[in-house]
Amino acid sequence: MTFADTMTELAGTLDILATIGRPLEIVIGFAAVALLATIVVPALERWRRPALAGLTTLLVLGEFVLVWFHVRLWQLTAVVDPMSGQTTGHVAVPLWVESEKLYVWALILALMLLLARKHGRELLPVAGTILVVLTLGAVFIGKPFSDPLPSFLEQYGAYLAAMLDGTNPNAMIGLFQGLEGSRRFYYNTWYMWIHPPLLFISYGAFVMSFSATLLMVARRRSSYEETAYWWARFGYLPLTAGMMLGFPWAILAWGDESWWWSGKVNMSIMMWLLYTAYLHARLYLKAKGMWRVVAALSILSFVALVLTYVTTYIVPGAHSVA
């Protein structure tokens, strides 16, 4: 396939994605608003579970569309060395980068909330509201269907344009080296296919834990605290594994950069320490007044989680887009 053919096929793929995805973004948005209506309006309470099931189904359907798009991208995005003319490989863009981060988080949370056995209905008002916020942010800010992967497509588009033009060898070589570096050390690395999904699973579980903690504080029932603990414990394992897998990659990827001072990295460590403290404090739950300490640590840990995500966009650093 020539570079001109690749550009044509890529444009066609984006058109198909937009044709399917733009209406889907709107429908998902309406489904999220409908779920919020069932939470806010008491008369609609009996429709909460159906509304949640409908939104989850749409998110799953959208993910299948995105999987198709990423497979198609892998088929089209060959990287060719302009000096040798040899193909070095294809770019395997993960399903949880750029415009798709919030979407994956929303999908995981929706599945957890739908499948939750204990206190699932009671967790729905708080966790469901957070799900609505994530979903609306995913489809109307992230725009995974109508404006997918803007940074990657800009980089690959510039590389294709230079290869098609062919009049500036230095530009061709520079763009190839940048794209090849991204392919080998970012998009196609095992790290990008393991580390982020583990973190998003933990984020979903921590939303559930936070919701149960608020119920425990409001209703003073130990069963809610047990549910909060179960979800926090469930989320702690992938969080720890994801961070442990992330550090070796950071050393290789950022080398001599002072990445350990990055705001995102430090907030992540703080979040992990707070959840560690929460799980440890729970060992002494029967001590007088300890449930207040445990509840405070649970809420503070979730605040740290939110700040960890937000820090990526507002605090400069190696692990940041600010």
C-alpha positions as CSV (number, residue, x, y, z in Angstrom):
1,M,0.0,0.0,0.0
2,T,1.4,3.4,-1.0
3,F,1.4,6.4,1.4
4,A,-1.3,8.0,-0.7
5,D,-3.4,4.9,-0.3
6,T,-2.8,4.9,3.4
7,M,-3.9,8.5,3.7
8,T,-7.1,7.7,1.7
9,E,-7.9,4.6,3.8
10,L,-7.2,6.5,7.0
11,A,-9.5,9.3,6.0
12,G,-12.2,6.8,5.1
13,T,-11.8,5.0,8.4
14,L,-12.2,8.3,10.3
15,D,-15.3,9.1,8.3
16,I,-16.9,5.7,9.1
17,L,-16.0,6.2,12.8
18,A,-17.6,9.6,12.8
19,T,-20.7,8.4,11.0
20,I,-21.3,5.7,13.6
21,G,-19.8,7.5,16.6
22,R,-21.3,11.0,16.5
23,P,-24.9,9.7,16.9
24,L,-23.6,7.3,19.5
25,E,-22.0,10.1,21.5
26,I,-25.3,11.9,21.6
27,V,-27.3,8.8,22.5
28,I,-24.8,7.9,25.3
29,G,-25.1,11.5,26.5
30,F,-28.9,11.3,26.6
31,A,-28.7,7.9,28.4
32,A,-26.4,9.5,31.1
33,V,-28.8,12.4,31.6
34,A,-31.7,9.9,31.8
35,L,-29.8,8.0,34.6
36,L,-29.2,11.2,36.4
37,A,-32.9,12.0,36.2
38,T,-33.8,8.7,37.8
39,I,-31.4,9.6,40.6
40,V,-32.6,13.1,41.2
41,V,-36.3,12.6,40.7
42,P,-37.8,10.3,43.4
43,A,-40.8,9.3,41.3
44,L,-38.4,7.8,38.7
45,E,-36.5,5.7,41.2
46,R,-37.8,2.4,39.9
47,W,-36.2,3.2,36.5
48,R,-32.7,3.5,37.9
49,R,-31.5,0.0,37.2
50,P,-33.0,-0.1,33.7
51,A,-31.4,3.3,33.0
52,L,-28.1,2.0,34.3
53,A,-28.4,-1.2,32.2
54,G,-29.2,0.9,29.1
55,L,-26.2,3.2,29.6
56,T,-23.8,0.3,30.3
57,T,-25.0,-1.4,27.1
58,L,-24.4,1.7,25.1
59,L,-20.9,2.1,26.6
60,V,-20.1,-1.5,25.7
61,L,-21.4,-1.0,22.2
62,G,-19.2,2.1,21.9
63,E,-16.2,0.2,23.1
64,F,-16.7,-2.4,20.4
65,V,-16.7,0.4,17.8
66,L,-13.5,1.7,19.3
67,V,-11.9,-1.7,19.2
68,W,-12.7,-1.9,15.5
69,F,-11.2,1.5,15.0
70,H,-8.0,0.6,16.8
71,V,-7.6,-2.6,14.9
72,R,-8.1,-0.7,11.7
73,L,-5.5,1.8,12.8
74,W,-3.0,-1.0,13.5
75,Q,-3.5,-2.3,9.9
76,L,-3.0,1.2,8.4
77,T,-0.3,2.8,10.4
78,A,2.8,1.1,9.0
79,V,6.1,3.0,9.9
80,V,8.6,3.0,7.0
81,D,12.2,4.0,7.3
82,P,12.8,6.7,4.6
83,M,16.4,5.8,4.3
84,S,16.1,2.0,3.8
85,G,12.5,1.8,2.6
86,Q,11.9,-1.0,5.1
87,T,8.8,-1.2,7.3
88,T,9.8,-1.2,10.9
89,G,6.3,-2.2,12.2
90,H,2.8,-1.0,12.8
91,V,1.6,1.3,15.6
92,A,-0.7,-0.5,18.2
93,V,-2.4,2.4,19.9
94,P,-3.9,1.3,23.2
95,L,-7.6,1.8,23.9
96,W,-7.1,4.0,27.0
97,V,-5.0,6.9,25.8
98,E,-5.8,10.5,24.9
99,S,-9.5,11.0,24.3
100,E,-10.5,7.5,25.5
101,K,-9.3,7.7,29.1
102,L,-12.6,8.9,30.7
103,Y,-14.5,6.6,28.4
104,V,-12.7,3.5,29.8
105,W,-13.1,4.7,33.4
106,A,-16.8,5.2,32.8
107,L,-17.2,1.8,31.2
108,I,-15.5,0.0,34.0
109,L,-17.5,1.9,36.7
110,A,-20.8,1.1,34.9
111,L,-20.0,-2.6,34.7
112,M,-19.0,-2.7,38.4
113,L,-22.2,-0.8,39.5
114,L,-24.4,-3.0,37.3
115,L,-22.8,-6.2,38.6
116,A,-22.5,-5.2,42.2
117,R,-24.2,-7.8,44.4
118,K,-24.2,-6.2,47.8
119,H,-25.8,-2.7,48.2
120,G,-25.8,-2.2,44.4
121,R,-29.1,-0.3,44.4
122,E,-28.1,1.8,47.4
123,L,-24.7,2.7,45.9
124,L,-26.4,3.8,42.7
125,P,-27.3,7.4,43.7
126,V,-23.7,8.4,44.5
127,A,-21.7,6.1,42.2
128,G,-24.3,6.7,39.4
129,T,-23.9,10.4,39.7
130,I,-20.1,10.1,39.4
131,L,-20.7,7.7,36.4
132,V,-22.9,10.4,34.7
133,V,-20.1,13.0,35.2
134,L,-17.5,10.6,33.8
135,T,-19.7,9.7,30.8
136,L,-20.6,13.2,29.9
137,G,-17.0,14.2,30.1
138,A,-16.0,11.2,28.0
139,V,-18.4,11.8,25.1
140,F,-18.5,15.6,25.1
141,I,-15.0,16.6,26.1
142,G,-13.0,13.5,25.2
143,K,-15.0,12.9,22.0
144,P,-13.5,9.5,21.3
145,F,-15.7,9.0,18.2
146,S,-15.8,12.5,16.6
147,D,-12.3,13.6,17.5
148,P,-10.3,10.5,18.2
149,L,-6.6,10.4,19.3
150,P,-5.8,13.9,18.1
151,S,-2.1,13.9,19.2
152,F,-1.4,10.5,17.5
153,L,-3.2,11.3,14.3
154,E,-1.5,14.7,14.1
155,Q,1.9,13.0,14.5
156,Y,1.1,10.2,12.0
157,G,-0.5,12.7,9.6
158,A,2.6,14.9,9.6
159,Y,4.8,11.8,8.9
160,L,2.6,10.7,6.0
161,A,2.6,14.2,4.5
162,A,6.4,14.4,4.6
163,M,6.7,10.9,3.1
164,L,4.3,11.9,0.3
165,D,6.1,15.1,-0.4
166,G,9.5,13.6,-0.4
167,T,11.3,16.9,-1.1
168,N,12.7,17.4,2.4
169,P,14.8,14.4,3.5
170,N,15.7,16.0,6.9
171,A,12.0,16.4,7.8
172,M,11.3,12.9,6.6
173,I,14.0,11.4,8.8
174,G,13.1,13.6,11.8
175,L,9.4,12.7,11.7
176,F,10.2,9.0,11.1
177,Q,12.5,9.0,14.1
178,G,9.9,10.7,16.3
179,L,7.1,8.3,15.2
180,E,9.3,5.2,15.5
181,G,10.3,6.3,19.0
182,S,6.7,6.7,20.0
183,R,5.8,3.3,18.4
184,R,8.6,1.4,20.2
185,F,8.8,3.1,23.5
186,Y,5.2,4.2,24.1
187,Y,2.3,2.8,22.1
188,N,3.6,-0.7,21.5
189,T,5.2,-1.3,24.9
190,W,3.9,-3.9,27.3
191,Y,3.7,-1.1,29.9
192,M,1.0,0.8,28.0
193,W,-1.1,-2.4,27.6
194,I,-1.0,-3.3,31.3
195,H,-0.3,-0.3,33.5
196,P,-3.2,2.1,32.6
197,P,-5.9,-0.6,32.6
198,L,-4.9,-1.7,36.0
199,L,-5.2,1.8,37.3
200,F,-8.6,2.4,35.7
201,I,-9.9,-0.8,37.3
202,S,-8.7,0.5,40.7
203,Y,-10.3,3.9,40.0
204,G,-13.6,2.2,39.3
205,A,-13.4,0.2,42.5
206,F,-12.5,3.2,44.6
207,V,-15.5,5.1,43.3
208,M,-17.6,2.2,44.6
209,S,-15.8,2.3,48.0
210,F,-16.2,6.0,48.3
211,S,-20.0,5.7,47.6
212,A,-20.3,3.0,50.3
213,T,-18.3,5.2,52.8
214,L,-20.7,8.1,52.3
215,L,-23.6,5.7,52.9
216,M,-21.9,4.4,56.1
217,V,-21.4,8.0,57.4
218,A,-25.0,9.0,56.5
219,R,-26.8,5.8,57.9
220,R,-24.3,4.6,60.5
221,R,-24.5,1.0,59.4
222,S,-21.5,-1.4,59.6
223,S,-22.6,-3.3,56.5
224,Y,-21.9,-0.2,54.3
225,E,-18.4,0.0,55.8
226,E,-17.8,-3.6,55.0
227,T,-18.8,-3.0,51.4
228,A,-16.5,0.1,51.3
229,Y,-13.7,-2.0,52.6
230,W,-14.3,-4.8,50.1
231,W,-14.2,-2.4,47.1
232,A,-11.1,-0.6,48.5
233,R,-9.3,-3.9,48.9
234,F,-10.3,-5.0,45.4
235,G,-9.0,-1.7,44.0
236,Y,-5.8,-1.7,46.0
237,L,-4.3,-4.7,44.3
238,P,-4.4,-3.4,40.7
239,L,-3.3,0.0,41.9
240,T,-0.3,-1.4,43.6
241,A,0.5,-3.7,40.7
242,G,0.1,-0.9,38.2
243,M,2.4,1.4,40.0
244,M,5.0,-1.2,40.5
245,L,5.0,-2.0,36.8
246,G,5.1,1.8,36.0
247,F,8.3,2.6,37.8
248,P,10.7,0.4,35.8
249,W,9.2,1.8,32.6
250,A,9.6,5.4,33.9
251,I,13.3,4.8,34.5
252,L,13.7,3.5,30.9
253,A,11.5,6.1,29.2
254,W,12.5,9.3,31.0
255,G,16.1,8.4,31.9
256,D,17.9,11.3,33.4
257,E,14.8,13.6,33.6
258,S,13.6,14.5,37.1
259,W,10.4,12.5,36.6
260,W,10.2,11.6,40.3
261,W,9.3,15.3,41.0
262,S,6.4,15.2,38.6
263,G,3.1,16.3,40.2
264,K,1.3,13.3,38.8
265,V,3.8,10.8,40.1
266,N,3.8,12.4,43.6
267,M,0.0,12.5,43.8
268,S,-0.1,8.9,42.8
269,I,2.2,7.9,45.6
270,M,0.2,10.0,48.0
271,M,-3.0,8.3,46.9
272,W,-1.4,4.9,47.4
273,L,-0.1,5.8,50.8
274,L,-3.6,7.1,51.9
275,Y,-5.3,3.9,50.7
276,T,-2.6,1.9,52.5
277,A,-3.3,3.9,55.7
278,Y,-7.1,3.3,55.2
279,L,-6.7,-0.4,54.9
280,H,-4.3,-0.5,57.8
281,A,-6.5,1.6,60.1
282,R,-9.4,-0.7,59.4
283,L,-7.6,-3.4,61.3
284,Y,-8.4,-1.4,64.5
285,L,-12.0,-0.6,63.5
286,K,-13.4,-2.0,66.8
287,A,-11.4,0.7,68.8
288,K,-13.5,3.5,70.1
289,G,-14.1,6.2,67.5
290,M,-11.9,4.4,64.9
291,W,-14.8,4.2,62.4
292,R,-14.6,8.0,62.0
293,V,-10.8,7.8,61.3
294,V,-11.4,5.1,58.7
295,A,-14.2,7.1,57.0
296,A,-12.1,10.2,56.9
297,L,-9.2,8.3,55.4
298,S,-11.5,6.7,52.8
299,I,-12.9,10.1,51.7
300,L,-9.4,11.7,51.8
301,S,-8.0,8.9,49.6
302,F,-10.7,9.4,47.0
303,V,-10.0,13.1,47.0
304,A,-6.3,12.2,46.3
305,L,-7.5,10.0,43.5
306,V,-9.4,12.9,41.8
307,L,-6.4,15.2,42.3
308,T,-4.1,12.5,40.8
309,Y,-6.2,12.5,37.6
310,V,-6.6,16.2,37.4
311,T,-2.9,16.8,38.1
312,T,-2.1,15.3,34.7
313,Y,-3.7,18.3,33.0
314,I,-2.9,21.2,35.3
315,V,0.6,20.5,36.7
316,P,3.6,20.3,34.4
317,G,5.9,17.4,34.6
318,A,7.2,14.3,32.8
319,H,3.9,12.4,33.4
320,S,1.7,15.3,32.4
321,V,0.1,17.0,29.4
322,A,-0.1,20.4,31.1
